[in-house]
Amino acid sequence: MTSYKVFEHQKKSLKIVKVGFAWLAPFNPIWPLFRGLWLIFVSYIFVILILAGIDFELYGFDGYIDIKNSNNLQLVFFIIQIVLLISPGFKGNKWTENNLIKKGYVFSYAIKATNIKHAFELISNEETNKENIEKEST
């Protein structure tokens, strides 16, 4: 089971964020847009453009690294590229949490569920049970 953090807002609906690796983030450069992370999106695109320019200077029109014939600079740059392009997966959910906190959401509690849909079901069942308890006590 996966852990999810539940964030609540006084006026808006609650939000759930998975704890751990964000699998879509490294493979989809527009992923931050779906999370409302505009600054990270612009920064990520800027970094990709810089890396593409450096790639062109290092590899020319071929556009790929020839591992067998590459020099140390090319190998180091290749490793740096991999780290930079995978890093949103490791930090993406934390960035989402920080963005929600900036928007006025407050961390409420953590829940374990098989997926996000299951987490929403558990939370809605819990809220229904709270309402039933309150109605029975009055």
Solvent accessible surface area in square Angstrom, and as a share of the most:
residue,aa,sasa,rsa
1,M,153,0.68
2,T,44,0.26
3,S,33,0.21
4,Y,10,0.04
5,K,52,0.22
6,V,0,0.00
7,F,3,0.01
8,E,73,0.33
9,H,43,0.19
10,Q,181,0.81
11,K,182,0.77
12,K,112,0.47
13,S,83,0.54
14,L,36,0.18
15,K,85,0.36
16,I,16,0.08
17,V,5,0.03
18,K,52,0.22
19,V,63,0.36
20,G,44,0.42
21,F,43,0.18
22,A,7,0.05
23,W,170,0.60
24,L,120,0.59
25,A,2,0.01
26,P,17,0.11
27,F,152,0.63
28,N,45,0.23
29,P,55,0.34
30,I,78,0.40
31,W,12,0.04
32,P,4,0.02
33,L,53,0.26
34,F,152,0.63
35,R,83,0.30
36,G,21,0.20
37,L,12,0.06
38,W,164,0.58
39,L,142,0.70
40,I,44,0.22
41,F,40,0.17
42,V,91,0.52
43,S,53,0.34
44,Y,21,0.08
45,I,57,0.29
46,F,128,0.53
47,V,49,0.28
48,I,52,0.27
49,L,115,0.57
50,I,80,0.40
51,L,13,0.06
52,A,53,0.41
53,G,39,0.37
54,I,68,0.34
55,D,34,0.18
56,F,101,0.42
57,E,140,0.63
58,L,46,0.23
59,Y,28,0.11
60,G,28,0.27
61,F,190,0.79
62,D,102,0.53
63,G,51,0.49
64,Y,145,0.55
65,I,27,0.14
66,D,66,0.34
67,I,95,0.48
68,K,187,0.79
69,N,124,0.64
70,S,22,0.14
71,N,86,0.44
72,N,121,0.62
73,L,112,0.55
74,Q,30,0.13
75,L,63,0.31
76,V,82,0.47
77,F,20,0.08
78,F,69,0.29
79,I,106,0.54
80,I,80,0.40
81,Q,20,0.09
82,I,74,0.38
83,V,90,0.52
84,L,71,0.35
85,L,64,0.32
86,I,67,0.34
87,S,39,0.25
88,P,7,0.04
89,G,0,0.00
90,F,138,0.57
91,K,97,0.41
92,G,0,0.00
93,N,6,0.03
94,K,97,0.41
95,W,64,0.22
96,T,9,0.05
97,E,11,0.05
98,N,68,0.35
99,N,18,0.09
100,L,15,0.08
101,I,95,0.48
102,K,167,0.71
103,K,99,0.42
104,G,41,0.39
105,Y,9,0.04
106,V,102,0.58
107,F,92,0.38
108,S,47,0.30
109,Y,60,0.23
110,A,65,0.50
111,I,26,0.13
112,K,125,0.53
113,A,0,0.00
114,T,86,0.50
115,N,76,0.39
116,I,81,0.41
117,K,141,0.60
118,H,50,0.22
119,A,0,0.00
120,F,94,0.39
121,E,81,0.36
122,L,59,0.30
123,I,4,0.02
124,S,56,0.36
125,N,86,0.44
126,E,66,0.30
127,E,75,0.34
128,T,68,0.40
129,N,84,0.43
130,K,109,0.46
131,E,95,0.43
132,N,69,0.35
133,I,113,0.57
134,E,111,0.50
135,K,141,0.60
136,E,143,0.64
137,S,90,0.58
138,T,149,0.86
